[in-house]
Amino acid sequence: MEFENRSLSLQKNEETVNSSDTSEEKKEEREHWSGQLNFFLSSVGYAVGIGNICRFPYLCYKNGGGAFLIPYLIFMVIGAVPIYYLEYGISQFSSSSILTVWKICPLLKGVGYGALIVSGIFCVYINIFLTWILYFLYQSMTPILPWSHCKNEWNTKFCHNNSVDNGSNLILLQNTSDVNGSKYNSHLFPLNEVKMTASEEFWKYNVLQITVGIEDIGGIRLELLVCLAIAWFIIFLCLCKGIKSSGKIVYVTVTFPYIVLVIFLVRAVSLPGAAEGIKFFLIPKWHKMLSTKVWGEAATQIFFSSGAGWGALLTFASFNKFHHKLQRDAIMVPIINSGTSIFAGFVTFSILGFMAHEKGMSVDDVVTQGPGLAFVAYPEAVSKLPISPLWAVLFFLMLMTIAIDTQFGTFETITSAIIDEYPHILRKRKYLVTVCFCCIGFILDLPFITEGGIYVLQIVDWYCGLFTPMIVATLECLVVGWIYGTDRFYKDIQMMIGYQPCWWWKVCWKCVTPCFLMMMLMFNMLQLKPVSFDKYQYPSWAIGFGWIIEIYKFTKTEDGLGPIVDKPGKTATI
């Protein structure tokens, strides 16, 4: 195996680490980050997603407020950080991406294929969120925001935009549990059919033009088609030269959201009702600490928020120089990711507190997550601010840069994996590979921008990252901890950074982190429910389609067995 051969050769002569053997020549052909900060910012940009702003604050509030931070931070220490260190380490040492890195254990290369399929599906439908964001951004560039009033052609007689309402007849935003916790599951639940906010009608009847169900897929939304084309063109421009182009763009796309969040916080805390919103966010409810569901949701949120098990961390680290100080980044990126979630919670609940004050309602009645927050609650809140178009543009520019950063890691995972499988053919044709995948992504996205596309997206999102990322991360720990061996891995890390890690990491990789991942996997299996959207129940054939997606990913694990059995005399030693 490449891992073993390289490890042994380096141990025999550490002073000749950069010797020109065959594996090293291949490594030299692989591009590297132009600077350490490029890798760090790319990792932060990938980890910090829309869920940090639109999901974590809601989960924190729902699961005990400040008390929720205790299990959340514990699981960051024993789960996210060790997985980051492990994925960075094995990929940087071997200069391998999501498929070739499994040379550490060829028997499980099929697991890499499963993770690649998950990343491929996610790469396709995550661009729909960027499409919606671009549409909102365009609609924000008007003197009067179209979702701030009920005088548009799409508005119904049930529309209202009163600043104060007792809430008794409102259609509010609530959410089902999303067992996979991965991304943006959130749904609109009509409590009755008397009144609906102007922002919600804009979302349902202008942006989505939603149908009654997946059986009625409707036609393609032409406005969204244009935005989708622009979204993929943006991704192409940013990634046409691989990390050479994206590594420079992240200086803007990663820092800009933090600037906007600070501006929003300064503005939001000065609004009436903001203090009440923050109180709802932070006040600890200690009795909820006894609930296994709270601990399960904390584990699920930190895992999926970190982006571990999807392949992007492996891909990013594979472009590092051999002696890059990876331990520092492995610790700092998860901390920044979690800190961003907490900081975004202050911003979100300040704004929700303001909304509750404006409506004369409790904060309980306006709390939401996911698309309901990003595309309904937030737009409604900014529409009530002075110079509202400016705030709307800033908000959707922030979401746009966040979505682009997420797509950087996901898209690069796919292209790098394919190029690494056929390096002699594709490595010098990166530009062409990027064009092809962008075109394929655009075509595959077309069902999602139909009038019933939201139903298709919901079912794909529900089953896309259901269990595979957790299984991948678990197997990574077991392979390094018990098959490749932590002692050998410690020596590999020493060759890269000049010293061996402390005993804590060995304990995590062999015992603590795998146990954490397996318990989280069991929790998600027990919490699994059939996919739903609003009060709409999916037909059996649609649910079956979702399970086909999930089962297909598992069948790909068998692909790794072929090369071992089919080559007599070449069987890998594990």
C-alpha positions as CSV (number, residue, x, y, z in Angstrom):
1,M,0.0,0.0,0.0
2,E,1.1,3.5,-0.7
3,F,0.6,4.5,2.9
4,E,2.8,1.7,4.2
5,N,5.5,2.0,1.6
6,R,5.8,5.7,2.1
7,S,5.8,5.4,5.9
8,L,8.5,2.8,5.9
9,S,10.7,4.6,3.5
10,L,10.4,7.8,5.5
11,Q,11.2,6.0,8.7
12,K,14.4,4.5,7.3
13,N,15.7,7.9,6.4
14,E,13.9,11.0,7.7
15,E,16.5,13.3,6.1
16,T,15.5,12.1,2.6
17,V,11.8,12.8,3.0
18,N,11.7,14.6,-0.3
19,S,13.5,11.8,-2.3
20,S,12.5,11.4,-5.9
21,D,10.9,8.0,-5.9
22,T,7.8,7.2,-8.0
23,S,5.2,8.2,-5.4
24,E,7.1,11.4,-4.7
25,E,7.2,12.3,-8.4
26,K,3.4,11.9,-8.5
27,K,3.1,14.0,-5.4
28,E,5.1,16.8,-7.0
29,E,2.6,16.9,-9.9
30,R,-0.2,17.7,-7.5
31,E,-0.8,21.4,-7.0
32,H,-0.4,23.0,-3.5
33,W,-2.0,25.9,-1.8
34,S,-0.2,29.2,-2.5
35,G,-0.2,30.0,1.2
36,Q,-1.2,28.4,4.6
37,L,-4.0,31.0,5.0
38,N,-5.6,29.8,1.8
39,F,-6.1,26.3,3.2
40,F,-7.3,27.7,6.6
41,L,-9.8,30.1,5.1
42,S,-11.1,27.4,2.7
43,S,-11.7,25.0,5.6
44,V,-13.5,27.7,7.7
45,G,-15.6,28.7,4.7
46,Y,-16.6,25.1,4.1
47,A,-17.4,24.4,7.7
48,V,-19.4,27.6,8.3
49,G,-22.6,27.1,6.3
50,I,-26.1,28.5,6.2
51,G,-27.0,26.0,9.0
52,N,-24.8,28.0,11.4
53,I,-27.1,30.9,11.0
54,C,-30.4,29.3,10.2
55,R,-30.4,26.1,12.2
56,F,-28.1,26.2,15.2
57,P,-29.8,29.2,17.0
58,Y,-33.2,27.4,16.8
59,L,-31.7,24.1,18.1
60,C,-30.0,25.9,20.9
61,Y,-33.2,27.6,21.9
62,K,-35.3,24.5,21.6
63,N,-33.0,22.3,23.5
64,G,-32.3,24.2,26.7
65,G,-30.8,27.6,25.6
66,G,-27.4,28.1,27.2
67,A,-27.5,24.6,28.7
68,F,-27.4,23.2,25.1
69,L,-24.0,24.6,24.7
70,I,-22.5,22.2,27.2
71,P,-23.2,19.0,25.2
72,Y,-22.5,20.9,22.0
73,L,-19.0,22.0,23.1
74,I,-18.2,18.6,24.7
75,F,-19.0,16.8,21.4
76,M,-16.9,19.4,19.5
77,V,-13.9,18.4,21.7
78,I,-14.4,14.6,21.5
79,G,-15.9,14.4,18.0
80,A,-15.3,17.3,15.6
81,V,-11.7,18.2,16.5
82,P,-10.3,14.6,16.5
83,I,-12.0,13.8,13.1
84,Y,-10.5,17.0,11.7
85,Y,-7.0,16.1,12.9
86,L,-7.4,12.5,11.5
87,E,-8.7,13.6,8.1
88,Y,-6.1,16.3,7.7
89,G,-3.4,13.9,8.7
90,I,-4.1,11.0,6.5
91,S,-4.7,13.1,3.4
92,Q,-1.8,15.5,3.9
93,F,0.6,12.6,4.5
94,S,-0.5,10.8,1.3
95,S,-1.4,13.8,-0.8
96,S,-4.6,11.8,-1.6
97,S,-8.2,12.8,-2.0
98,I,-11.4,11.0,-1.1
99,L,-10.8,7.8,-3.2
100,T,-7.1,7.4,-3.3
101,V,-6.7,8.0,0.4
102,W,-8.3,4.6,1.0
103,K,-5.0,3.0,-0.1
104,I,-4.5,3.0,3.6
105,C,-7.0,0.1,3.6
106,P,-7.9,-1.0,0.0
107,L,-10.6,-3.3,1.3
108,L,-12.7,-0.2,2.2
109,K,-12.0,1.9,-0.9
110,G,-15.7,1.5,-1.7
111,V,-16.5,3.6,1.3
112,G,-14.8,6.4,-0.6
113,Y,-17.2,5.9,-3.5
114,G,-20.1,6.1,-1.2
115,A,-18.9,9.4,0.3
116,L,-18.2,10.7,-3.3
117,I,-21.8,9.9,-4.3
118,V,-23.1,11.8,-1.3
119,S,-20.9,14.8,-2.1
120,G,-22.1,14.6,-5.7
121,I,-25.7,14.7,-4.8
122,F,-25.2,17.5,-2.3
123,C,-23.1,19.5,-4.8
124,V,-26.1,19.4,-7.2
125,Y,-28.9,20.4,-4.9
126,I,-26.9,22.9,-2.7
127,N,-26.7,25.2,-5.7
128,I,-30.5,25.5,-5.6
129,F,-30.0,27.5,-2.3
130,L,-27.6,29.7,-4.2
131,T,-30.2,30.1,-6.9
132,W,-32.8,31.2,-4.5
133,I,-30.4,33.6,-2.8
134,L,-29.5,35.2,-6.2
135,Y,-33.2,35.6,-6.9
136,F,-33.8,37.3,-3.6
137,L,-30.7,39.5,-4.1
138,Y,-32.1,40.7,-7.4
139,Q,-35.5,41.4,-5.9
140,S,-33.8,43.3,-3.1
141,M,-32.5,46.0,-5.5
142,T,-35.7,48.0,-5.5
143,P,-36.8,51.1,-3.5
144,I,-39.6,49.1,-1.9
145,L,-39.0,45.4,-1.1
146,P,-41.7,43.3,-2.8
147,W,-42.2,41.1,0.3
148,S,-42.9,44.2,2.5
149,H,-46.5,44.7,1.2
150,C,-49.6,42.9,-0.1
151,K,-50.1,44.9,-3.3
152,N,-48.3,42.5,-5.7
153,E,-50.0,40.4,-8.4
154,W,-49.2,37.2,-6.5
155,N,-50.7,38.2,-3.2
156,T,-53.9,36.7,-2.1
157,K,-56.8,38.0,0.0
158,F,-55.2,36.3,3.0
159,C,-52.0,38.4,2.8
160,H,-51.3,40.8,5.7
161,N,-48.4,43.0,6.6
162,N,-49.6,44.7,9.8
163,S,-46.8,45.6,12.2
164,V,-48.9,44.4,15.1
165,D,-51.1,41.4,15.2
166,N,-52.2,39.2,18.1
167,G,-51.0,36.2,16.1
168,S,-54.2,34.2,16.5
169,N,-54.8,34.0,12.7
170,L,-51.2,33.9,11.4
171,I,-49.6,31.1,9.4
172,L,-46.4,30.7,11.4
173,L,-43.3,28.9,10.6
174,Q,-42.6,25.7,12.4
175,N,-40.3,22.8,11.7
176,T,-40.2,19.0,11.7
177,S,-37.3,17.2,13.2
178,D,-34.6,16.5,10.6
179,V,-33.0,13.3,11.7
180,N,-30.0,13.5,9.4
181,G,-29.4,17.0,10.8
182,S,-27.3,17.6,7.7
183,K,-28.5,20.7,6.1
184,Y,-31.7,22.6,5.7
185,N,-34.8,20.6,6.5
186,S,-37.5,23.0,7.4
187,H,-41.2,23.3,6.5
188,L,-44.1,25.6,6.4
189,F,-47.0,24.5,8.5
190,P,-50.3,26.4,8.1
191,L,-52.0,26.6,11.4
192,N,-55.1,27.8,9.6
193,E,-55.9,29.4,6.3
194,V,-57.0,32.9,7.3
195,K,-53.9,35.0,7.1
196,M,-50.4,34.8,5.7
197,T,-47.5,37.3,6.0
198,A,-46.4,39.1,2.9
199,S,-42.9,37.6,3.1
200,E,-44.3,34.1,3.2
201,E,-46.6,34.7,0.2
202,F,-43.6,36.0,-1.7
203,W,-41.7,32.9,-0.9
204,K,-44.5,30.4,-1.7
205,Y,-46.3,32.2,-4.6
206,N,-43.5,34.2,-6.3
207,V,-40.2,32.4,-5.7
208,L,-41.4,28.8,-5.6
209,Q,-44.9,29.1,-7.2
210,I,-45.4,25.9,-5.2
211,T,-47.8,23.1,-6.4
212,V,-49.9,20.8,-4.2
213,G,-47.4,17.9,-4.2
214,I,-44.7,16.0,-5.9
215,E,-47.3,14.4,-8.2
216,D,-47.8,17.8,-9.8
217,I,-44.2,18.8,-10.7
218,G,-45.3,21.8,-12.8
219,G,-43.2,23.7,-15.3
220,I,-39.7,25.2,-14.9
221,R,-39.6,28.6,-13.3
222,L,-37.9,30.8,-16.0
223,E,-36.6,33.4,-13.5
224,L,-35.0,30.6,-11.4
225,L,-33.6,29.1,-14.5
226,V,-31.7,32.3,-15.2
227,C,-30.5,32.4,-11.6
228,L,-29.4,28.8,-11.7
229,A,-27.3,29.4,-14.8
230,I,-25.7,32.4,-13.1
231,A,-25.1,30.3,-10.0
232,W,-23.2,27.6,-11.9
233,F,-21.3,30.2,-13.9
234,I,-20.1,31.8,-10.6
235,I,-19.0,28.4,-9.4
236,F,-17.1,27.8,-12.7
237,L,-15.4,31.2,-12.6
238,C,-14.3,30.6,-9.0
239,L,-13.0,27.0,-9.6
240,C,-11.9,27.0,-13.2
241,K,-8.3,27.0,-12.0
242,G,-8.9,24.8,-9.0
243,I,-7.4,25.9,-5.7
244,K,-5.3,28.6,-7.4
245,S,-8.5,30.6,-8.1
246,S,-10.6,29.6,-5.1
247,G,-7.7,30.1,-2.7
248,K,-7.7,33.8,-3.5
249,I,-11.5,34.2,-3.6
250,V,-11.9,32.9,0.0
251,Y,-10.2,36.0,1.3
252,V,-13.4,37.8,0.4
253,T,-16.1,35.1,0.6
254,V,-15.0,34.0,4.1
255,T,-14.4,37.3,5.7
256,F,-17.4,39.1,4.3
257,P,-20.1,37.2,6.3
258,Y,-18.3,38.1,9.5
259,I,-18.3,41.7,8.6
260,V,-22.1,41.6,7.8
261,L,-22.8,39.6,11.0
262,V,-21.1,42.3,13.1
263,I,-23.0,45.1,11.3
264,F,-26.3,43.2,11.9
265,L,-25.5,42.6,15.5
266,V,-24.7,46.3,16.2
267,R,-27.9,47.3,14.5
268,A,-30.1,44.5,15.9
269,V,-29.2,44.9,19.6
270,S,-30.4,48.5,19.3
271,L,-33.9,47.5,18.2
272,P,-36.8,47.2,20.5
273,G,-37.4,43.7,21.7
274,A,-33.8,42.5,21.0
275,A,-33.0,41.9,24.6
276,E,-36.0,39.7,25.0
277,G,-34.9,37.7,22.0
278,I,-31.4,37.2,23.4
279,K,-32.9,36.1,26.7
280,F,-34.9,33.4,25.0
281,F,-31.7,32.3,23.2
282,L,-29.4,32.1,26.3
283,I,-31.5,31.4,29.4
284,P,-30.5,27.8,30.4
285,K,-33.2,25.2,30.9
286,W,-31.2,22.7,33.0
287,H,-33.9,20.1,33.2
288,K,-33.5,19.4,29.4
289,M,-30.0,18.2,30.0
290,L,-31.6,15.0,31.2
291,S,-33.1,14.3,27.8
292,T,-31.2,12.0,25.5
293,K,-32.7,13.8,22.5
294,V,-30.9,17.0,23.5
295,W,-27.6,15.2,23.6
296,G,-28.4,13.5,20.4
297,E,-29.3,16.7,18.6
298,A,-26.1,18.4,19.9
299,A,-24.0,15.5,18.6
300,T,-25.7,15.5,15.2
301,Q,-25.5,19.3,14.8
302,I,-21.8,19.5,15.6
303,F,-21.0,16.6,13.3
304,F,-22.9,17.8,10.3
305,S,-21.9,21.4,10.8
306,S,-18.2,20.5,10.9
307,G,-18.5,18.9,7.4
308,A,-16.6,15.7,8.5
309,G,-17.1,12.5,6.5
310,W,-18.1,14.3,3.3
311,G,-14.7,14.3,1.7
312,A,-14.0,18.1,1.5
313,L,-11.6,18.1,4.5
314,L,-9.6,15.2,2.9
315,T,-9.5,17.1,-0.4
316,F,-8.4,20.4,1.1
317,A,-5.6,18.8,3.1
318,S,-4.4,16.8,0.1
319,F,-3.2,20.1,-1.4
320,N,-1.1,21.0,1.7
321,K,2.6,20.9,1.6
322,F,4.1,18.0,3.4
323,H,5.3,19.9,6.4
324,H,2.2,22.0,7.0
325,K,1.4,22.4,10.7
326,L,-1.9,20.7,10.5
327,Q,-2.6,20.3,14.3
328,R,-3.2,24.0,14.7
329,D,-5.8,24.1,11.9
330,A,-7.5,20.9,13.1
331,I,-8.1,22.6,16.4
332,M,-8.9,26.1,15.3
333,V,-11.4,25.4,12.4
334,P,-13.9,23.5,14.6
335,I,-13.6,26.2,17.3
336,I,-14.3,29.0,14.8
337,N,-17.1,27.0,13.3
338,S,-18.8,26.6,16.7
339,G,-18.1,30.2,17.7
340,T,-19.7,31.4,14.5
341,S,-22.8,29.4,15.3
342,I,-23.1,31.0,18.8
343,F,-22.3,34.5,17.5
344,A,-25.0,34.0,14.8
345,G,-27.4,33.0,17.5
346,F,-27.1,36.5,19.1
347,V,-27.8,38.1,15.8
348,T,-30.7,35.8,14.9
349,F,-32.5,36.1,18.2
350,S,-32.0,39.9,18.4
351,I,-33.9,40.1,15.1
352,L,-36.5,37.5,16.1
353,G,-37.0,39.5,19.3
354,F,-37.6,42.6,17.3
355,M,-40.1,40.8,15.1
356,A,-42.0,39.5,18.1
357,H,-42.1,43.1,19.5
358,E,-43.4,44.5,16.2
359,K,-46.1,41.8,16.0
360,G,-47.1,42.0,19.6
361,M,-46.3,38.3,19.9
362,S,-44.0,36.0,22.0
363,V,-40.6,35.1,20.7
364,D,-41.9,31.5,20.8
365,D,-44.3,32.3,18.0
366,V,-41.7,33.6,15.5
367,V,-38.8,31.2,16.1
368,T,-37.9,29.1,13.1
369,Q,-35.0,27.6,11.2
370,G,-33.7,26.6,7.8
371,P,-35.4,28.2,4.7
372,G,-38.2,29.4,6.9
373,L,-35.7,31.7,8.6
374,A,-33.5,32.5,5.6
375,F,-36.2,33.2,3.1
376,V,-39.2,34.3,5.2
377,A,-38.4,35.5,8.7
378,Y,-35.2,37.4,7.9
379,P,-36.6,39.1,4.8
380,E,-39.6,40.1,6.8
381,A,-37.4,41.5,9.6
382,V,-35.2,43.6,7.3
383,S,-38.3,44.9,5.5
384,K,-39.2,46.7,8.8
385,L,-35.8,48.4,9.1
386,P,-35.0,51.9,7.8
387,I,-33.4,51.7,4.4
388,S,-34.6,48.1,4.2
389,P,-33.3,47.4,0.6
390,L,-29.7,48.1,1.9
391,W,-30.1,45.6,4.7
392,A,-31.7,43.0,2.4
393,V,-28.8,43.3,-0.1
394,L,-26.2,42.9,2.7
395,F,-28.1,39.9,4.1
396,F,-28.4,38.0,0.8
397,L,-24.8,38.9,-0.2
398,M,-23.7,37.3,3.1
399,L,-25.8,34.1,2.3
400,M,-24.4,34.1,-1.2
401,T,-20.8,34.1,-0.1
402,I,-21.5,31.4,2.5
403,A,-23.2,29.2,-0.1
404,I,-20.3,29.7,-2.5
405,D,-17.8,28.7,0.2
406,T,-19.7,25.5,0.8
407,Q,-19.8,24.7,-2.9
408,F,-16.0,25.2,-3.1
409,G,-15.3,22.3,-0.9
410,T,-18.0,20.1,-2.3
411,F,-17.3,20.7,-6.0
412,E,-13.5,20.3,-5.5
413,T,-14.1,17.0,-3.7
414,I,-15.7,15.6,-6.8
415,T,-13.3,16.9,-9.4
416,S,-10.2,16.1,-7.4
417,A,-11.4,12.5,-6.8
418,I,-12.0,11.9,-10.5
419,I,-8.8,13.6,-11.5
420,D,-6.7,11.6,-9.0
421,E,-8.2,8.3,-10.4
422,Y,-7.0,9.3,-13.9
423,P,-4.1,11.8,-13.3
424,H,-2.2,11.3,-16.5
425,I,-5.4,12.0,-18.6
426,L,-7.2,14.6,-16.5
427,R,-4.7,16.5,-14.3
428,K,-3.7,18.9,-17.2
429,R,-7.4,19.2,-18.2
430,K,-8.7,20.7,-15.0
431,Y,-10.5,23.5,-16.9
432,L,-12.4,21.0,-19.1
433,V,-13.3,18.8,-16.1
434,T,-14.7,21.9,-14.4
435,V,-16.8,22.9,-17.4
436,C,-18.2,19.3,-17.8
437,F,-19.2,19.0,-14.1
438,C,-20.8,22.5,-14.1
439,C,-22.9,21.6,-17.2
440,I,-23.9,18.2,-15.6
441,G,-24.8,20.0,-12.4
442,F,-27.0,22.5,-14.3
443,I,-28.9,19.8,-16.1
444,L,-29.4,17.7,-12.9
445,D,-30.7,20.8,-11.1
446,L,-33.6,21.4,-13.5
447,P,-36.2,19.3,-11.6
448,F,-35.5,21.4,-8.5
449,I,-36.5,24.7,-10.1
450,T,-39.9,23.4,-11.3
451,E,-43.0,24.6,-9.5
452,G,-43.0,21.4,-7.5
453,G,-39.2,21.3,-7.2
454,I,-39.2,22.0,-3.5
455,Y,-40.8,18.6,-2.9
456,V,-38.1,16.9,-5.0
457,L,-35.4,18.8,-3.1
458,Q,-36.9,17.9,0.3
459,I,-36.8,14.2,-0.4
460,V,-33.3,14.2,-1.9
461,D,-32.0,16.3,1.1
462,W,-33.7,14.0,3.5
463,Y,-32.0,10.8,2.3
464,C,-28.8,12.3,0.9
465,G,-26.7,12.5,4.0
466,L,-28.8,10.2,6.2
467,F,-26.1,7.8,7.5
468,T,-23.2,7.7,5.0
469,P,-21.1,10.6,6.4
470,M,-21.3,9.1,9.9
471,I,-20.3,5.7,8.7
472,V,-17.4,7.1,6.7
473,A,-16.1,9.0,9.7
474,T,-16.5,5.9,12.0
475,L,-14.5,3.7,9.5
476,E,-11.8,6.3,9.2
477,C,-11.3,6.2,13.0
478,L,-11.4,2.4,13.1
479,V,-9.0,2.0,10.2
480,V,-6.4,4.5,11.6
481,G,-6.9,3.3,15.2
482,W,-6.9,-0.4,14.8
483,I,-5.8,-1.4,11.3
484,Y,-3.1,1.0,10.1
485,G,-2.3,1.7,13.8
486,T,-2.0,4.9,15.8
487,D,1.6,4.3,16.6
488,R,2.5,4.3,12.9
489,F,0.2,7.2,12.3
490,Y,1.9,9.1,15.1
491,K,5.3,8.6,13.4
492,D,3.7,9.8,10.1
493,I,2.5,13.0,11.8
494,Q,6.0,13.5,13.4
495,M,7.5,13.4,9.9
496,M,5.2,16.2,8.9
497,I,5.1,18.5,11.9
498,G,8.3,17.6,13.7
499,Y,6.8,16.1,16.9
500,Q,4.3,13.4,17.9
501,P,0.9,14.4,19.1
502,C,0.0,13.8,22.8
503,W,-1.7,10.7,24.1
504,W,-5.2,12.4,24.0
505,W,-5.5,12.0,20.2
506,K,-4.7,8.3,20.3
507,V,-7.4,7.7,22.9
508,C,-9.9,9.6,20.8
509,W,-9.1,7.9,17.5
510,K,-9.2,4.4,19.0
511,C,-12.1,4.6,21.5
512,V,-13.8,7.9,22.3
513,T,-14.5,9.3,18.9
514,P,-15.7,6.0,17.3
515,C,-18.0,5.5,20.3
516,F,-19.3,9.0,19.9
517,L,-20.0,8.4,16.2
518,M,-21.7,5.0,16.7
519,M,-24.0,6.4,19.4
520,M,-24.9,9.3,17.1
521,L,-25.6,6.9,14.3
522,M,-27.8,4.8,16.6
523,F,-29.7,8.0,17.8
524,N,-30.4,9.0,14.2
525,M,-31.6,5.5,13.3
526,L,-34.0,5.5,16.3
527,Q,-35.3,9.0,15.4
528,L,-35.8,8.2,11.7
529,K,-39.2,9.2,10.4
530,P,-40.7,9.2,6.9
531,V,-40.0,12.2,4.8
532,S,-42.7,14.9,4.9
533,F,-43.2,18.5,3.8
534,D,-45.7,20.8,5.5
535,K,-48.7,18.6,6.1
536,Y,-48.1,17.0,2.8
537,Q,-47.4,13.2,3.0
538,Y,-45.2,11.8,0.3
539,P,-46.6,8.8,-1.8
540,S,-45.0,5.4,-1.3
541,W,-43.1,5.6,-4.7
542,A,-41.4,8.9,-3.7
543,I,-40.3,7.4,-0.3
544,G,-39.0,4.4,-2.1
545,F,-37.0,6.6,-4.4
546,G,-35.4,8.2,-1.4
547,W,-34.4,4.8,0.0
548,I,-33.0,3.8,-3.4
549,I,-30.6,6.7,-3.1
550,E,-29.6,5.6,0.4
551,I,-29.2,1.9,-0.4
552,Y,-27.2,2.6,-3.6
553,K,-24.6,4.5,-1.6
554,F,-24.1,1.4,0.6
555,T,-23.8,-1.0,-2.3
556,K,-20.8,1.0,-3.5
557,T,-18.8,-0.2,-0.6
558,E,-18.4,-3.5,-2.4
559,D,-16.5,-1.8,-5.2
560,G,-13.4,-1.8,-3.1
561,L,-13.2,-5.6,-3.0
562,G,-12.7,-6.2,-6.7
563,P,-9.2,-5.0,-7.1
564,I,-8.0,-7.1,-4.1
565,V,-9.5,-10.4,-5.2
566,D,-9.0,-10.0,-9.0
567,K,-5.2,-9.6,-8.9
568,P,-3.4,-12.7,-7.7
569,G,-0.2,-12.0,-6.0
570,K,-1.2,-8.3,-5.5
571,T,-3.4,-8.9,-2.5
572,A,-3.0,-6.0,0.0
573,T,-1.7,-6.7,3.5
574,I,-3.9,-5.1,6.1
